[in-house]
Each structure stands twice: as structure tokens, then as C-alpha cells.
Amino acid sequence: MSSSGDDYIISRQKKIERKKKILTLVGLVSFVGSTVFGVINGLQQTHQQPQPKNVSVESFLQQQAQGYELVLQREPNNQVALEKLAIARLQLKDTKGAIALMEKLVKLHPDRQDYKTVLEQVKKQQN
């Protein structure tokens, strides 16, 4: 009886090991399949997305200038917004607008020599 009991235990262990191998294989195939599916789906979405339009430098500068003007409506003496708006206007070839902003900066911050220097250079270029 003990040999038949041992045979039963051995056959039962073999069945359990076989089931473990099958479940491991199914799990591995499922994992690899879902990973491959995710990668393929991601690649397809990447190729289907429209390419961003090239924004011209001038329109970008105009958008920036509008943003700084909004800030200056709330805070008329905001030093950073005045500086950045003056730079944007210079790049947009609006020297009169840039000079007005630089004069305001010099008036607000008379100790800043760089503001005075830039203002003088811009005025020279305008003439």
C-alpha cells in the first residue's frame, strides 16, 4: 500500500509541476503579447499625430509682447515685463515703442546704468 501511496504522490506532484509550467508559459506569453501590443499601438499613435505647425518668429514675438502688455496693465511698473516687452519691440523693429519703455525703465531705476546705455544705443540706431 505504501508503494501505491508513493506512486499517487509522485504522479500528483508531476501534475502540479506540469500545471505550474503551463500557467507560467501562459503568463509569459500574455505579458510579452501585451507589451508588444502596447509598443505597436504607441508607435502607430506617434505616426498619426499631426506635426506641429512652424510658428513664425514674428508671430511668436507678437504673442510675447501681448502677454507682457497684459502684465503691465495689472502692474504698470513691473520691471521684468517692461524689460521683456522692450526687447520684444526691438526685435519687432518697433523702436519708438521700445524707446518709450526704456525711458520708463530709466525713470523708475535711475541707478541702472545698463538701461541708460541701451536707451542711448537705441536712440542712435533710430537716428
C-alpha angles and dihedrals in degrees: 000000000000092000091053089047090050091048090051092051092047093049090046091052091049090052090049092049091048091050090049091052092048092049091047091050093047091048092049093048090048092050094048091044094051091046093051091046091051093049093048092047091050092050091050092051091049092054093045096053113102115248114251114258117248108251113213118241092238094055090046091053091047090053090050091049091051090051092052090047089055090052091050091052088061097034110023094184098046102142097203094048091048091051095046093045091050090052092048092050091050090052089048088053092245096137095163092056092045092050092052090052093046091050089053090050091050090049092049095042109028091165093065107095093184091064090052092048094050091046091053092048093049092048090051091051091050091055 
